[in-house]
Amino acid sequence: MQDTSYADKINKWQVNVDTIEPDLAQYPGSQDFHAELKSLVSELRVAHGSVEIQRGDLRTAVKSRRELATKSRRVSRRLAAIVRAHAGFDNPKLVTYGLSTEDQSRRGKRPAVVKAEESESAAS
């Protein structure tokens, strides 16, 4: 089994620490490394937990940002529609507000069937 995540690596190292501990006396010079690995694994476990908490917070923040962007887009389109309706759809003043003189949201979208027919006729 490959250790592809930090959780897997931490568990593997924890198993090493736990299983070697009873037999440390048989391996001279291993006590220092064992103590260091035990300390590092406990620190790594805390650090990994912190990263997971931050990852969860990031997901929450991204979801919130996405919802706010969706609401902002809807309100912006409503405001633009009201301004266009009152000022006129061809009023050049719309450009000063950052609005196009016509609603471009649906312009240029054609059914795929029409596109396929045109590409076939152009190839012929």
Buried (B, 14 or more C-beta within 10 A) or exposed (E): EEEEEBEEBBBEBBEBBEEBEEEEEEEEEBEEEBEEBBEEBEEBBEEBEEEEEEEEEEEEEEEEEEEEEEEEEEEEEEEBEEBBEEBEEEBEEBEEEEBBBEEEEEEEEEEEEEEEEEEEEEEE
